[in-house]
Amino acid sequence: MKEEKDIIIVGFGGAGATAALEAADQGASVLLVDRFKGGGATAISGGIIYAGGGTPYQKYCGFRDTPENMYQYLKHEVGDCVSSETLKRFCGESVQNLSWLQGKGVPFSPKFYPKKTSYPPESYFFYYSGNELFNPYKKDSEPVPRGHRVKGPGFSGRTFFLSLKKAVESHEGISVRVQTKVDELIVEGGKVRGVRVKTIKNPLASFLHSFLSWSMLFLRYVSIFIPPVMKFLEKIVLILEKKFSESEDLYAKKGVILSSGGFIFNRDMVKEFAPQYKKGFPLGTIGDDGSGIKMGQAAGGDVSKMNRVTAWMFFVPPSVFAKGLLVNRKGQRICNEEHYGATVGDEMALHHEGESYLIIDASIWNEAFRQTLREPHAWFQVLTSLTNLMMNRKKSSSLEGLAFACGIDTEGLLKTVKVYNEESVDSFEKSKGNKRPLEGTTFYAVRCFLDNKLFPCPTLTLGGLKVDEESGAVLRSDGSKIEGLYAAGRNAVGLSSHSYVSGLSLSDCVFSGRRAGKYAAETKSEKAAA
């Protein structure tokens, strides 16, 4: 007898879990299908939820925020990825979505970290996670923190996912199938009726598949230095899936929701759509192979923003590094050094061939060393900072010598530093607190390249299937909806498909996941095809 549910969800990560919970709360029967054991990129993320408009944690810490203030800031980050109406709805629902997550068991805390950082220290869970404090972003809105880190040890993404997983497993309306790979959508009469899957049922193959997928997560940073290791393990995983899987057709009476992540681990797709970012370090899991996007396309879906990738050039902390100058090979500044690391990375990748150097003097170097050792930082931030201070840099007694050592145009660098030292107001709108001359007899250049193995630049894709912004239904190129097909998270174009700030992608997973789950559940049920 064939298996049939109201809704089938492809991908058990943040978007898939929220879609399942919302749909089941609406009374639909749900089947969650995942190629591995669930979690995806969500489980290895920092676990940041971008939320505002007056959350309890903002109020507790004395910050006043409104949905309109949140909108005025985010319109700079979101760009044209979604309509103004959708962005306003996201901001207006932000407090409620955070409360919904808490109701599903996701823990938060108001412990506030006030300094600029890529990720708050271990015991802090609320911070400025984007560009709120800096120009030109703060011109239209009052700066307030909106980075709500899930309360948990280390990278909080694991706590976030395990909380949702527990809620999913305890919901009587949801069943889960793991180690089940979806090969294609079943489309009949222009409507998506279900999915064709292959499930590993052999006990030994299942164990090896699970162990290898876990190992690949654990060893993902090793792949920076030894790429063949990851490729070898992936080949074994593919062999296990091919040789020891049993095929089956699964049917959905109301619809299928695609939520299986982006395509950063499909290097051919990255080369095709976003070649400027191919040198960056892929962030995610091997499940981020674009399969969900390609299945949607095969069913007639259109895509957009496929060229958008976020590159994380987080050279801060130490916070004093923001007082340096980030220059290209011509010695020209590329941006305001205070900006969020993904904003910096985007500028570097798109306009400066993925190459830049952070120029600092001895006083900044000394202060950076003190901050690294004395201030609270996450372990990986300490490691990165010490690497940049001691290994990933060039040193010289003059700017001319530094330019020669790095291959930077000498005249261009001297001119840039001279102008910067003499101007009273920074031409890139850097704040007065971080505006100070570079001087002395010792200078350093920290190498900030997309392909730097000592200071890796993580990248992840942001584009995907076009969806109806009211329902999450996948759209054709003519704007019509594909009946029975929805997309959420990084399978779909969403709030973070233009640019990235910490927490916006996970928040979009919640927003788009709940949207798709709600509308799919409300769809009038039709008998699935045999």
N, C-alpha and C positions, 0 to 999 in steps of 0.2 A: 504494500500500500504506500502510495506516495506521501511524502511529508508536505503539509500545507499549513501556512500561518497567514495571518493578516498582513504582516510586514516582515520582510527580510532585510537585515542590515549587514552590509559588507564592511568589516573593519571594526574591531572592538578596542578603540582608543577613546580619547576624550569626546570627540563628536559622536561616535557610534554609541557610547554608553549613555550620553545625555539624550540622544534621539530615542534609544530604546526605553529609557525610563519615562520620558514624556509620552511616548506612544502608548506604553503599557498603562500609565496613569489615566490615559483617555479611554482605556478599556480594550485596546487592541492586543491580540496575541502576537508576540514578537520572537523572531529567531535571529540571534546575533551570530555571525560567522566570522572567524578569524583564521588567517593562515598559520599563525603561531599560537601563543597562549594568551594573547591579549596584551594591551598596554601601548604598543606602538611607540611613536615618538613622544607621546604624552608622558609615558612612564619614565622616560629619561630626561625630561625637560626640567626646568627650574621650578615648575609648579606655580607660576605667577598668573594671577587673574587681574586683568586691567579693569577696574571698577571705580565708579564715581557717582556724582550727582547727589552725594549726601549719605555715604555708607556709615554704618555704626562706628567703624574704625576711624574714618575721617573725623567724625564728630567727637569721638573719645579723645583724639589727639589735638582737638581745637581747630580743625580746618573746616571752613565753610565752602561747600561746593554745591553746584546745581547742575541739572541736566543741560541747561543752556551753556553754562561755563565749560562743561565737559565737551559739548559739541563744538564750541568755538575753538578749542584746542585741537580736537581730533580731526576737524575738517582739513587741517594742514597735513596731517599724517595719512589720512585715508584717501585724499584726492578724489578722483572720479570713479573709484572702484564700486561704490554704491551710491545711490541717490541721497540727497539731503534728507529726504523723508525717512529712509532706512537708517541713516546714521543717527537722526534725532530719536527714532524709536529705540535703537540700541542704547543710547544714553539714558532715555527715559525708563528703560527696563533694567538698567544696570543694578540698581539696589535690589530689585526683586530677584534677579538672576543670582546674585550673591547669596541672598536669603534662601533661594531654592537649593543651591549647592550645600549650604549649611544643613538644610533639612534632609539632605541625602547623606549626611555624615562627614562632609568635608570640613576640616577644622581651620580656623583662621585666628589671628592674634593682632592686637593693636600696637605691639612693640615697635616703635618707630626708629628708623635709621635716617638721620638728616643729611648725610653727606652724599655727594655724587659717587655712584658706584655701578658696576655692571651687575652685581648681585649682592644682596645684603648679607652681613656676617651671620654665623650660625644661629644666634639667639634673637635675630631681628626678622620681622615679618611684614613690615609696612614701610614703603619708601617711594621716592621719586623714580619711576621706572622708565621715563622717557625724556623728552626735551622741554618739559614744562617750565623749567627755571630760566631758559635761555631765549635770546632773540633769534629769529623774529617770532617765535612761537608764543612768547608771553605778551606780545603786543595786543592780542585780541582776547586774552583770557587771564584770569587770576591764577597764578601758579599754585597748584595743590598736588599732593602726592596721590597716586591712584594705583600703585603697585601693591596688590594684596598677595603676599606669598603664603601659600598653604603652610600651616604649622606642622612641620615635620623635620626630621634630621636630614642633613646633607641636601642634595637636590630634591626639592619637595614634590616634584612630579610623580614620584613613586607613591608618596602618601596620597596625592590627589587621585591617582588612578585606582589604588587599592580601596579607597573610600567609595568611589563610584562602583568598582567591581563588587564590593560587598553589597551595595544597594541593589545592583543588578541581580546577583545570585539569590538574594532574599525575596525578590519580586516574583510572585507566582505567575505573572503574565509573560515572563521572559525566559527563554531557554537559550543556551549557548553551545555552539559547536566550535571547538578549537582544532588546530592542525588540519584545517579545511580550506583549501585554496579554491577561489572562485575563478573559473576559466572564462566564462562568458555569461552574458545575459540571455535569457530566453525571451525573444520578442515575437509576438504573433499579432498580426493585424495592426501593426504600428504601436501596440501596447506592450510594455514590459510585464511579463507574467511571472518571472522567477529567475533563478540562477542555476547554472550547471557547475557542479563542484566536484572536487576530488579530495577525499578524506583519507588520512593515514590511519589505518586500523591495526596494522601489525604491531604488536607490543614492543618488540626490539627496535623497529624502525621509528616508532613513535618516541621512544626514549632517546635515541640518537638525534632525531630531529629537534627535540626539545633542548637537549644538551648543547647541540651545535648553535642553535639560535641564541641561547643564553651566552655561550662563549663569544659569539660575534659581537654582542653588546659589550661584554667585558673587555674584549680586545680591540674595540673600535679605534682607540687612540694609537694602538700599535700599527694600524694600517697606514698611518701617516708616514712612518719610517719603512715599513715592510708591506707595501700594497699587495704582493702576491699571497700573503697569509689570508687576508679576507676573501680574495677571489677563490682560493683553494677551498675554504670552508663553505663558501656559497655554492660551489660546484657540487659538493657532497650533499648539501641540503636539497638542491635541485634533483639530484639522482634519487634520493630517498622519496621525494614527492612524486617523481615519475614512475619509479619501480614498485612502490608499496602503497599506492593510493587506489581507492575504489571510487568509481564515478557514480554520480547520482544527480537527478534533477529535483530541485526544490522549488515549490511554488508559493507565490504571495498573492493573496486575494485583493489586497489594497495597494501594495507598492513595494518597490525595492529602494533602499537608501544607500548610496555609495558614500563611504567615509573611511577609505583605506589609505589616506595620506597623500603626500606630494610625490615628486619624481626625482628627488635629488640623487638617489642611488641608481637611477637609470642614466648613465653617463652619456649615452647616445642622445637621449632627449635633451639633456642639459646642453650638449654641444649644438644641437639643432636649434633650440629656442633661446638659450642664454649663454652663448660661448664666452662672454666676458668673465663669467663666474666659474668656468670649468676648473681653474687652478685652485679654487678654494677647497677646504676640507668639508666633505659631505656630512651634514649633521642629521641624524635620524636612525632608521633601521633599514635593512635590506627590503623590508616591506614597502618602503617609500620608492617604489619602482614605476609609478605612473599607471599601474594596471587598472585602477578604478577610473582614471581619466580616460584611458584608451577604451575601456568597455562602454563608457558613456558616449564616446565619439562613435563607436561602432553601432550604437543604437540610434545615431542621428544627432547627438548632442554637439553643440558648438563650444569652443574654448576661447578664453581671453586671458590677458596678462601673463601668458606663458613665458614671457621674457623677464618677468619680475622675480628676482632672487634676493634674499637678504644676506649680506656678508657682515659678520660681526667683528669689527676691528676695535676691540675693547682694550685700549692701552691704559685706561683708568679703571680701578686704582693702580698706583697711588694717585690721589687727587691732584698733587702738585704737577703731574705730567700735563695737565690742561694748560699750564703756563708756558709750555713749549710751543714750537711752530711746526706744523705738519706741511711738508713741502714735497713737490714732485721732482722728477729728474732735472727739470729746468730751474729748480730752485724757487719755484713759485708756490705760495701757500695754496692749499686746496679747499680749506673750509675753516669754520670756527672749531677750534680744538675742544671746546666744551661739549659739543653735541654728542648725542647718544651714539654708541659705537656702530650701530647699523646704519645710521645716517652718514657717518664718516666712511664706512665701508662701501656704501652705495656710491658716494661721490668718487672714491678712489677707483672702484671697479669700472664705472661707466665712463669716466672722463680722464683718468690718469693711468690707464693700462694696468691697473691693479698694483701699482707701486707707489710708495711714499716713505718718507723718513721723518721721524719726530726729532727735531733739533732742540737740544736743551744745553744749558751751561752747567758748570760745576755746582753752583748753589742749588739748582733744581735737582741735580743728581744726588747730592748729599741729603736733601730734604726727602727725596723719594725713598732713599735707603732707610731713613729713620721712620717714615710712615709705614713702610712695609713691615718693619720689625716690631713697631710699638702699637700700631692701631689694629683694631679687630678686622680681620679679613677672612674670607673663605680660603681653604687650603690651596685651591687651584689658583686663586688670585695672588697669593704669596709666591707660589712657584713661578707663575708667569712674570710677576714683577722682578723677582731676583734674576730670572733668565734674561729679561730685557736689560737689567742694570749691569749684569756681569758678562753676558755672552752675546746676546743679540744686539750688539751695538758696535759702532766705531768711535774711536777717541782721538782727539788731536789738540794741539796747543793753539790752533788757529782755525778760523772758519774756512780759510783757503785750503788748509791741509785736510779738513774734514770733507770738503767738497770733492777733493781729489780722491780720497779714500773710498768714497761712496759712488763716484761717478756722477755727481751732481754738477750742473753748470756753475762754475765759480762766480762769475759775474752776476748771474741771476740770484744766487743765494745771498751774496753780499748786499745786493740791492734790496732784497726782501727783508733782511734783518735790519738794515739801516732805516728803511721806511717804518717798519714795525716799532723800532726803538724810539723813533722821533715823533710819531703821530700820537696826539693826545687822546683821540677817540679811535678805537680799533675799526679798521675798514670792514672786518668780518663780524663786527658787533660783539666781540668777546667782552665779557663783563669786566669792570674795573678791578675786581678782586683777583682776576687771573691775568690781568694785563700788566706785564712788567718787562723791562728791557732784558735782552740776552747779552751778557757781557762777561768779562774776565779773560783768563788766559787758557782755560780748558773747556772744550766743547765736546758734546756727544751726539751721535745720530742713532736712534733706535730704528731698526729695519721693520717697516710695516708693509709687508707684501702679502698678496693673496696666497702665494705658494710657499710661504715661510714655514718650514718644519719646526723651527725653534719656537715660533710664536704663531701657532696655527690660526687661520681665519675660518671659523665655521660658516657654512652656507646652507640654506634651505630654500626650497621653492615656494612661491606664493600664488601662482596662477592656477587655473583649473577650468572646470566646466562652468559655462554660464548658467545661472539659475534665476528663476523668478524670485524677486526679492520679497514677495508676500508669503510664498509657500515653500521655497527651496526646490521647486520642480525644475528639472533640467530643461533647457531651452534649445531649440533648433536654431539654425542660422537666420531663419525668417522670423524668429521671436515667438514661435508657437511652442507650447509645452509638450514634452514627451509624456504621454499618459503612463502612469505607474512608475515613474522614475524620478528620484530626488537625489540631491547631493549635499554634503555638509563638510565642514572642516576644510582641510587643504585639498580635498577633491574638487572644491568649488571656489569660484571667485567670491571673495568676501571682504570683510573690513580691513584685513591686513594684506591685501593683495597689491597694494601700491608701495607701502613702506612698513617697517616693522619697529615696534617698541615692545619692551618686555611685558608680557601678559596679554597683548592684544590678540595673538593667535589663539591662545587657550580660551579667552573670552569669546572669540568668534566661534570656536568649537561649541561652546555652550549655547550661544545665541542661535547659530545656524542649525545645530543639532536638535535643539528643542523645537525650532520652527519646522524643520522637516518632519520630526516625529509627530508633532501636533497635526499638521495638515495631512500627512499620510494616514493617520488614524481616523481623521474625519471623512476621508474619501469613501464614497458609497461602495460597499463591498460587491464584487462580482465574482462569479464562480471562475476559478482558475482553469486554464486549459489542461486537458489531460495529457 
